[in-house]
Amino acid sequence: MREFDVLKKSNRYFICRKNSGYCHIIIDSNSHNLPLGKSMLNVEEISDRDIHFTKGSVFRLTLPFEEQNNIDICTLATGRKNNFIYRRCLQLGGKWEPILNEWVFSTSVKKNVDAIQGIIDSEKKYIEATFEETISLTNEILTLFGYPLIKTVTASGKVILHNGIKLMSGDLAWSSSGEINKSIILVGSKLRLFIPSLMLDSEYFHEDYLCVVNIKKKCKPKKSTVPTWSNF
């Protein structure tokens, strides 16, 4: 649940304050009785500037306002860190629970949560990714299908990759200067790793620069196991 301060009701939206910014809640059958003032709400983020023509985030209630405080919960074990899954969990109103080591949601979004679980649990494919251009990111994490590549950097500047990622050729680099961090993978670099098959097929899990990455499915290495990476 998230706290919203509902300020005003317009024709299509409630105008709200959330944290230090403004946002909108769509007026529909779930929200039409939403009162002005502060409320804890189960929501799903559906922001799309091309549809809603707003600069701020747009949400919809996943339950009628009258039922917001009478809910059951469902959980999601995401396993390996993945930026796209993290973003989707937040959109669905999920909260990371470190004691459970799982995300917690209202059962009103269980169908969406089950869909995420199905993607995570889909058959793992062993792939080789060849970067056909040098990719340089500033203050962003270098990922592949949402999975971070760089785990840490030694004092000498050597990049250590996450478990289960194998650098076949090429090189990665990371540098920091003040508040500016840069992650770089050089043209011609080849990486091998396991990816859930449904992520390969879904554009939602594709980075913008994936168009310059050649993806090939490879035979699984002998005596290989799919790595279990740490959670959030």
N, C-alpha and C positions, 0 to 999 in steps of 0.2 A: 504494500500500500504506500501511496505517496501523499504528502500534504499539499493541498492547493488552497489558495486564498481566492475565492470567486468574487470578482469585483463588479461585474456587469453582465447582463444578458442582452445579446443583440439578436438579430434575426436568425442567424445560423450557428452562432457560437456563444459560449460563455467566455468572457475575457478574464483571465486569471493571472495571479502572481505565483510563481513557484521558485523557491530559493530567491535569487536576486534578479530574476528575469521574468518576462511576461510570456504567456502561452495561451492556447485556446482549447476548449473542450467542445466537441461537436454536440449540438442539441439533437437528440434522438429519443427513442422510446425509453432508453435507460436513464437519460440525464434530464428529461424535461422538468422534473420536480426538484432539481438541484438548487438548494438555497444559496443565497449570498453568504459570504463569510468563509471561515476555514473549515475544511473537511479532509478526512483521510479517505482516499479513494483507490479502488482497484481499476487500473487503466491499461490501455495499450496505446503506444505511440504510433501514429499513422501519418507522420509529417510527410508532406509532399507539396512543395511550393507550386508545382505546375497545376495541381488540383485545387489546393486551398488558397493560393495566392497570399500567403502570410509569411512573414520573416521568422516568427517564433515557431516553437514546436506545437503540434496538434495532437490531441488525445481523444480517445473515446472511452466511455465507461464500459467495463466488461460485465457489469451486473447492474440491475436497476438500483437507483440510489437507496431505496428502502431496504435493499438486501445487502448493502455493502458491509455491514458489520456481522452478518451471519453467513460466514463462508468456511468451507473446508480448504485444505491446502494440498498441493501436489509438489513433488520435488524432481530435480533433474541433476544427475551426475554427469558432468560434461567431460571429465577426464582431461585430456591434453588441453593446454591453453589454446584458445582460438579467438582472434579478435572479432570475427563476424558473429560467432555464437555469443560472445560477451555482449555485443551490441544488440542482438536480437533478444537476449534475456532481459536486458534493460527495457527494451521497447514493450515487452510483455508484462512489465511491472514486477519482474523478478527481483529478489533480494538474495545476495550471497550470504549463506549461513556458514561461517567457518567451523562451528562445532560439528555440524553435519557433514561438512565438506561438500555441500550441494547447494543448488539454487532452490529457492522456495517461491512458489507461485500460488495464486488463487486457482481453484479448480475451474473457474470460469474460462480459463485459457488452456485447459488441459489438452484440448485437441491440438493446439499449436505446440505445446510442450512435447507431446507425443511425437509430433512431426520432427522436431529437432532431435529427439532421442533416436528416431528411426534413421536419420541421416548419420548421426554419430556411430550407430551400431551397424551401419551397412558394411558390406564386404570391403576389406582393406586391399587396395591395389598398390603395388610397388611401382613407383614411377621414377623416370629420369627427367629432370627439368634443365634444359639448356637455355641460358640467357643469351639472346641474339643481340642485345644492346647492353651497355653499362647502365645500371640503375643506381641513382643517387637520391636518397631521401633525407630531408632536413627535418629534424625533430619528429620523425615518424619511425615506427618499428618496421623493419624489413620482414615481410611475411610471404608465405606461399600458401594459397588457399586458406588464408587466415592464420596459419601457424607461424609463430615467430621463428626466425632462423638463428639469430645470434643469442646465445645464452649469457655469455660474459666476455670480457676482454682482459687479458693479463696485463701486468704492469709494463711488459715489454711491447704491448700493442697487438699481441696475437689474439685473433678471434677464436672463441670456443663456441661451436655450434651445439644446439640442443640435442639431447639423446635421440637416436634414431635417424638423424640427418647425416648423410655421408657426402663429403665434398670429393667428387671424382677428378675434377680439374678446375683450374681458375683460382680465384681468390675473393675473399670478402674483407672489408675494412670498416673500422668504426673510429670516429674522431670526435673530440669535444673541445669547444672553445667558448668559455663563458656559459651562456645559456643556449648555445647553438650546438646541437649534436647531429652528426651525419653518419648514415649507414650506406655502404656502397657494396655492390656486387659487380664484378667486372664482366665485360662481354666475353662470351665463350665459357663461362663458368658452368659446371655441370653438378647438379645435386641429385641425390637419390633419397627417397623417403616413402613411407606408407601414407596413403591418403584414403579416407572413406570414399567408396565409389560414387555415392550420391553427391558428394561435394564436387567431384570432377565434372559432373553433368549440370550443376546448378550455377548460373551466372551470379547468384547472390554471394557465392564464395570465391568469386574471381576478382583479383586486384585489377586496377586500371592498367597496370604494366604487364599483365599476363598475356596481352596480345603480342608481346615481343619475347615470349618464353615458349620454347618448343617442348611440348609434353609428350613423352613416350612411355607406354607401359612396358615394364621389364619383368623378367622371371624373378620370383622371390629368391633371395639368397638362401643357401643351404643353412640349416639350423638357425633360421631367423625367427625372431619373435617381434610382434608389434609392440613398440615401446609404450610404456605408461608414463606420461609426463606429469609433472606436478600440476596441481590446480592453481586457482587464482590466489 
